Amino acid sequence: MSILVTGGAGYIGSHMVLNLADAGESVVVLDNLVTGFDWLVDHRVRFVKGNVADTDLVAHLIAEYDIEAVIHFAGSVVVPESVVNPLKYYANNTAATRTLIETCVRGGVSHFIFSSTAAVYGMVGLEPVSEDNVLNPVSPYGKSKLMSEWMLADVAAAHPMTYGVLRYFNVAGADPQMRSGQSTAGATHLIKVAVQTALGLRDAMSVFGDDYPTPDGTCVRDYIHVTDLVAAHALVLDHLRKGGESVTMNCGYGRGFSVDAVVKTVKEVTGVDFAVEHGPRRAGDPASIVAGADRIRAMGWQPEYDDLERIVEMAYTWEKHLGTRNDRPSVF
Ligand code: UFG
């Protein structure tokens, strides 16, 4: 029996592969390498280049490797891009996922774990948001993921398949052993942008908005270390394998940091007082979004890296490591 990891050459998927390979699992990675890198895929697993919507290929992989569970990371993840090009998001996230789920049902796959997002909640208040909160995604990205959540619920009611939906908050950091990290070209995520600025890869960075109704006026987010995030997936997989019911889980620590606090931490960790401009708000940013994390903690999740300094340190170390690679992706 094996596990199929789609998007296993991407940021979070490659960390999932490390977790599974370290646990001795048999793993097959399927990734089209549009945003991923084959050198991020651990050498202990099998890598196949291809698309999740290629039914013949996926059906073949399910049969050949006796796939018991699919962990589906592949997709498009840039919120502002989804506003400009919504059809790309409905194709890559919703339609491709529908096709993949169908192939899994036909192939008798028992469990399906899906990368969802805090973006399914939309604009929320300053309090931690629980899984039972009203779902009101404002971006095509959030909607494209929520539609897939709905499909999974309906499919699991009609077919012998259980699922885990994990709603990610702000994923950051890198593998503590530096075997993988965020390597995407042109990344827009705050911690990545800040460490690149500290390294001189960018002249300056902007804080998008300082007039939000938050303690220091900048947006608050729940930054979760990628290694803790993939550990949550492993727990959910274990739960489903033991016959547990389908679950939907927020993945965050349940506490937030403001943009200014993150920038200050990056300056402290790197020792570089880089230039920071305070610019206008970025369209579509909620003032605050923090996970209500009771459900995943009740499942036994014990995060190891709930420490912003360590998260930043690892992101910084990875960024320096990337700089030593001659196939380093360009920054812009
Ligand atoms: N920010 C800046 N300057 C930058 C980059 C980001 O001030 O150069 C701010 C943003 O405005 C936001 C915060 O830092 O207030 C975090 O922004 P990110 O782009 O790092 O992350 P988001 O919160 O926008 O997005 C994340 C995930 C999405 C997910 C979303 C759900 O990356 O996939 O959370 O809330 F959909």
Boltz pocket constraint, residues with backbone or C-beta under 6 A from the ligand:
constraints:
  - pocket:
      binder: B
      contacts: [[A, 77], [A, 79], [A, 117], [A, 118], [A, 119], [A, 141], [A, 168], [A, 169], [A, 170], [A, 171], [A, 188], [A, 189], [A, 190], [A, 191], [A, 193], [A, 205], [A, 206], [A, 207], [A, 208], [A, 209], [A, 219], [A, 220], [A, 221], [A, 259], [A, 282], [A, 285], [A, 286], [A, 289]]
      max_distance: 6.0
